[in-house]
């Protein structure tokens, strides 16, 4: 109970991956739900808020994390767990310590959001509407509950929580809504009847179109947010991978961490400017995650070895200082690095044993006795020896 990362509830296991929901995810989503329904100006039904804020958000984040798991398996990694938590999700995937494997695994998550968003956009276009890509939920055009959409007929359509009225059979908007119609606002059935009596068209999109737009909007917003260059978001991980591929792992981690500091400061300034607690929390968490990542890098490097410190310590008269206990994220990174190293050692031992067996086979029966798969195996292992 002392480790906050352990405050998670197991939900189900699929494809060998355990899915858990963090207690704080439930706390945050419940808070967002109550914030919306308790607003005196709110006219959105609580069922709609619950389905969008909790149900759809959970599904989209889960699919995003499955994308990371799939990407990790494609590069030889081993996914073990998905944790849905307040900032989205975490996919626990042990992948080879290589920039390409890192980039493929990280990029697979946003790729899922991009693919889902494109599918939703295609469905909207086929239905005769242009998808609304405004990512600002506090603006009228970007409000997911309003779900404003431009139809091919030139009208602006909304969900039942909008009041777009047009003159009968035209794309000319009504500039002043009649008082008797406006008085019915907030009661969809009565508002629709009043508009019909006034010979006006209420531009309301079909319910399924509204929900497809919300699905598109949520994937689009999560895609943009995740691509911010800050830890622990995918954008920060991608930046690390790109720099790592051109320089070194240490340089990639350092650049991404300092970029995360910059993004966190922007969030903190914006939070103070608009008095928004959610932005403040995100900014502080990005700041903390970037700081932890810099320090965890030293722990990871320690696992792979410069072991000179161990030898040098034999010559010291004074005992080395007692190390400080690492926090939960450092401990997880250290354990992951140790598991990866152990797996690589076991894999190389197995490959060496099989290589000896194939060499014995060649000595007895000749190279022609090898299968295509065995030849490819020997070429791959031989290349590994040459590149050492």
N, C-alpha and C positions, 0 to 999 in steps of 0.2 A: 504493500500500500504506500510505501514511501516513494516509489518511483511513479511519477505521473504518467509515464508511457504505458504502464501496466493497467491503467484504469479503462480497460476496453472490454466490451462484451462480444463473445464469439457469436456469429450469426449463422454461417454455414461454410462448408468446404466444397469447392468445385475445381476440377482439373488439378487436384493436389494443392490448391491454394486456399488457405484459411482466411476468411473475410471476417474482420472485426470492426465494431463501431465504438469509437471512443466516447466516453461519457460526456466530455466537453462538446462533442459534435451535437449531441442531443440538447445540451444546455444552450449553445449558441443558436441553433435552429429554432428552439422553443422561444428564445428571446426575440428573434426576428419575427416569428409568427405573432407573438403577443404585441410587439411594437406596432405591427401593421394593423391588427384588428382592434387595438385599444386607441388608435388615433381617432379623435373626434371627427375628423374630416373623411375617414375611411368609409367607402361605400361598397367595398369588395367583400363578397361572402367569405366567411371563415373557411369553408370547405375549399374554395379556390386558393386561398392563401396557403392552407395546409398542404394541398396537393403540389403546389408550385414550390414553396419554400422548403418543404421536407422531402416529399416524394420524388419530384422531378430532379431536384438538386442532388439527392442521394444517387439516383440512377445514372445521371450524367457523370458525376465524379467517379462512381464505381467503374463505368465503362472506360473512362480515362485511365484509371489505374490498371485495368486489364490490358489496356494498350501497352503500358510499360512492361507488364509481365510477358506479353507476347513478343515485344521487341527484345527483351532480355533472353528469351528462349531461342530466338533466331540467331543470336550471336554466341550461343553456348552457355548462357547463364541458367540459374536455377531459381525461379520465383518460389517464395514460400508463404508469403502473407500479404494481405492488403488491409491497411488500417484507414478507416474513414474518420477523419478528425477535423477540428475547427477550421483549419486553413485549406481544407479540401481532402486530400488523401495521401497516403504513403504506400508505395509498393516496395516490399522488401525483396530485392532481387540481387543475388550474388552473380556478378558478371566478370569476365576476364578483365584484368587490370590493363586496359588498352583504350586509347581515345576513341577508336572507331566503335568498339563495343559499348562504351559509355554513351556516345552520341546517338547510336541507334536505339538504345534502351530509353533514353530520355526523350528523344524526338517522337517515339511511338505514341506517347500519351497525348500531346497536342495534335498529332495526326488523326487520332480518333475523333477529337472534337471538330477538327476541320472536315473530316468525312461526314460526320453526322450533320454538321451545319449545312454542307453542300446538298445532302439528301433532303433536308427539310426545305432548303431554298428551292430546290427543283420541284418539290411537291407544291409549294406556294405558287410558283410560276405556272405550273400546269393548271392550278385552280384559278388563275387569272389575277394574281396579286404579286406585287414586287415585295420581297422580304425587306423588313426594316432593320438596318444594321446600326442604328443609333445605340451606342453602348452606355449612355448616361441615364441611369434609372430615375434620377431626380428630375429629368426634363420631361415635358409632356410627350414628345415624340419617342423617348426611350423608355417610357414606363411600361414594364412587361404586362401589367394588369390591363392597361389601356389597349396595348397591342395595336398601335396605329399602323395601317397598311394602305398603300396606294394601289387601287385597282386599275386594271387596264382600261376601264371606262372613264378614268380621270377623277373619280371620286376618292376621298380619303375614308377608309373603313376603319372601324374600331371594334372592340369587344362591346358587350352590353353596358360597360362602364363608361362609354364615350357618348357624346351628344352631337354627332355630326348629322345635320339635317340638310336635305337638298330639295330644291323644287321638283315637283313630280316629273319623273322621266328625264331629268337633265343632270348635268354635272355642275350646275350653278348652286353654290352653297347659300343657305339662308343666313343673312347677315344678323337678323334679330329674331330670336326664337320667341314665338308668341307666349304671353304670360301663362295662359292656361296649360300649354304644353310643358313649359319650364317648371311649373308647379308639381309636375309628376316625376321630376328627375329623382333618381334613386330607387324608383319602382319600375323595373324594366317593362313589365307587361302593360302597366297603365301608361307609361311614356310612349310605348309603341302605338297603343290605341289612340292616344291623344294626337300623335303625329299624323296618323291616318285620317282622323277626322278633320285635321287642318290641311289635308291634301299635300302632305309633305312625306318625303322618303327618309326613313332613318337608316343611315349607312352602317349597318352592323354586319360584320363578317360571320360566316357560319362558325359554330363552336369548334369544330375540328380544325378549321383554318386558324382560329385564334390560338389553339393549343400548339399547333405546328409552329406558328410564329414564336410563341414563348419558348419552345424547344430550340428553335433556331437561335433566338436571342441569347439563351442561357449558354449554349455551346460557343457562340461567338464571343461573349463577354469572358467566359472562362479561358478561351484560347488567348485573347488579348492579355488578360491578367497573368496567365501562366508564362507568357513570353517576356514579362518584365525581367531585366537582368539582375535578379536579386535572389539570394538563397532564402528559403529552400525551394523557390519556384523553379520551374523547368527552364526558364530563360537564363537564370544564373547557372544552372547545370550545363546548358548548351554553351554558354560563353566559356565556362571552364574547359569544356571538351574541345572547342575550337582553338583556344590558346594552347592547351595541352598538346594538341596534334602538331602545332608549329614550334613549340618551345619545350616545355617540360610540365610534368604534373604539378610541381610546386608553383611554377609561374601561373599556370591556369587557375589554380585554386586561389592564389593571391589576387589576381586581377578580378576574378568573379566576386570575391569577398569584398573588395574595396568598391566595386560597382554596386554591390548590395548596400553598402553603407550610404552611397549617394542616393539610391532609390528610397531607402528608409528615411533619410532626412527630408526628401520631397514629400513623402507621406506624412511625416510629422508636421511639417509646415502647413500642408493642406488640412490636416486634422484640426490644427489650432485656428486656421482661417475660417473654416466652416463649422467649427465646434461639433465635430463628428467623432464619437468614441470608437467606432469600428475602424476608421482610418488610423486612429492613434494606436490601437491594438496591433494592427497589421504592421505599422511602421516600427513599433518596438520589437515585434517578433522578428522582422527582417533584420533589424540591427543585431539582435541576439544571435540569430541563426548564422549570420555572416561571421560574427566574432567566434562562435563555437567552431565553425568550419575551419577557420584559420588555425585554431589550437588543436583541433582533431587531426589535421594534416600531420602535425608533428607526431601524434600518437600512431597514425598509420605508417609513417615512415619508420618509426621505431620497430614496428613488427617485422618489416622486411629487412631490416638490418643496416646499419652501420653499427657493428658490434664492438668498435674500438673502445667505447666507453667502458664496456665490461672488462676488457683487458687492462685498460689504464687504471681502473679502480683498484687493481691488485697492488699498485705501487703507492697508494695513498696511506698516510698515517691515520687520518681521520675518517670515520665512517661517512659514507655519502648521506646527504640529507634525506629525510623521509619524504617520499613523493606524496603530493597532494592527491586525494581521491578524485578520480575523474567523474564528471557528471554523467547522466544517463545516456546522452547522445554520444559522448566520447567512448563510453563503455561499449555501446552498440557498434560504433565504427571500428573499435579495436577488435571486437569479437568477429565482425564481418571480415576484416582483413586477415585475421588468423585462420578463419574457415577457408577463405579463398586460397591462402598460401598452402594450407594442408591439402586442399583439393588438387592444386596444381602439382604438389609433390607426389600424391598418389597417382595422378594421371600420368605423370612422366615415368613413374616406376612401372606402371602397367604397360606403357608404350615400349619401354626398354625391354621388358620381358617378352613382349610379342615380337619385337624386332629380332631378338636372339632366336626365337623359334623360327622366324621366316628365313634368317640366315642359315640356320641348320637345314631347312627345307631346300634352299638353293644349293647348298653343298651336296645334298643327297640326290636331288632330282633335276637340278638345273633351274635357271631363271624362268624357263617356259612353263614350269609347273605352277607359277603364281597366278592367282586370279586378278582381274582388273582392280578389284577393291584392295587387294593386298599390295599391288604395285603403287596405287595412289597413296596408301598408308606409308609405305617405305619412302616415297618421294617427299611426303609431308614431314616425316620425322627426320629425314636426312637434311631437309632445308632448315629445320629447327637447329640441328647441330652446326650447320654452316653459319647460321646467323648468331651464334652465341658470342 
